Amino acid sequence: MDGSVVKTASAVIDGATRQWEVDVMFTKAGSATFNRYAARHYACYRKNVTNPPFCALQAIDLNGVVESAPAVEARAYDGAATISGSLTRPFSKAEATRAASLVRTASKAAPL
């Protein structure tokens, strides 16, 4: 096993909103690891769900440039999670594709 927490990450169109997002599927070990991580950050998110504080945001960066900063919006995830664009601007197809690639790469390079 390579230690990756992510099994797959793909850019997809949400059927309800018709906006691009990233669907992430965790490995079995990755799911347990991510749920421990989520449990710690969810309490911070609950402080202000309409404008989550920085402690609830998890940066996805490439070479020091933050590409996305999704909030942890649940205490636990059932083996999968979704990353969407911000409330003010949804992902473009290119941004969702790039974010999916970053999640796959970062998961192998720097797991949680």
C-alpha positions in Angstrom: 0.0 0.0 0.0 1.3 3.5 -0.9 -0.2 5.3 2.2 -2.5 7.4 0.0 -5.8 8.4 1.7 -7.5 9.0 -1.7 -8.6 6.1 -4.0 -10.0 8.4 -6.7 -10.7 12.1 -7.3 -12.7 13.2 -10.3 -14.2 16.4 -11.8 -17.9 15.9 -12.2 -21.1 17.9 -12.8 -23.5 18.0 -9.9 -26.8 16.7 -11.1 -28.8 19.1 -8.9 -26.9 22.3 -9.2 -25.3 21.7 -12.7 -22.0 23.0 -11.3 -18.6 21.4 -11.5 -17.2 19.8 -8.3 -14.7 17.2 -7.3 -15.9 13.8 -6.0 -13.3 12.2 -3.8 -13.3 8.5 -2.8 -11.1 7.5 0.1 -9.2 4.2 0.6 -10.4 2.2 3.6 -7.5 3.5 5.7 -7.9 6.9 4.2 -11.5 7.1 5.2 -10.7 6.4 8.8 -7.8 8.9 8.7 -10.0 11.6 7.1 -12.8 11.0 9.6 -10.5 11.6 12.5 -9.3 14.8 10.8 -12.9 15.9 10.0 -14.1 15.3 13.6 -11.4 17.8 14.8 -12.3 20.5 12.3 -16.1 20.1 12.2 -16.5 21.9 15.6 -14.8 24.9 14.1 -17.1 24.9 11.1 -20.2 24.8 13.3 -19.2 28.1 14.9 -20.4 29.9 11.7 -21.7 27.7 8.9 -22.6 30.6 6.7 -19.0 32.0 6.9 -16.7 29.3 8.2 -13.7 30.5 10.2 -10.2 29.7 8.9 -9.8 26.8 11.3 -12.6 25.0 9.3 -11.0 25.6 5.9 -8.5 23.1 4.5 -6.2 24.5 1.9 -5.3 22.6 -1.3 -2.1 24.3 -2.5 0.4 23.8 -5.2 3.8 25.4 -4.7 2.5 27.8 -2.1 -0.5 28.9 -4.2 -3.9 28.0 -2.6 -6.0 26.4 -5.4 -9.0 25.7 -3.2 -9.9 26.0 0.5 -13.0 23.8 1.2 -14.6 23.7 4.6 -15.1 20.5 6.6 -18.9 20.5 6.8 -19.5 17.1 8.5 -18.1 15.3 11.5 -17.7 12.1 9.5 -17.8 11.0 5.8 -18.9 7.7 4.5 -15.8 6.9 2.4 -16.3 9.9 0.1 -16.4 13.7 0.1 -17.3 16.4 -2.4 -15.3 19.6 -3.0 -17.2 22.5 -4.6 -16.3 26.0 -5.6 -16.9 28.9 -3.3 -20.4 30.2 -2.4 -19.7 33.2 -4.7 -18.1 31.4 -7.6 -18.5 27.8 -8.6 -15.6 25.8 -10.2 -15.1 25.9 -13.9 -14.5 22.6 -15.6 -10.8 23.4 -15.8 -10.6 24.3 -12.1 -12.5 21.2 -11.0 -10.2 19.0 -13.2 -7.1 20.7 -11.7 -8.4 20.4 -8.1 -9.1 16.7 -8.7 -5.5 16.2 -9.9 -4.1 18.1 -7.0 -6.1 16.0 -4.5 -4.8 12.8 -6.1 -1.2 14.1 -6.1 -1.2 15.7 -2.7 -2.8 12.6 -1.1 0.3 10.6 -2.2 2.9 13.3 -1.4 1.6 14.6 1.9 -1.2 12.4 3.4 -3.2 13.8 6.3 
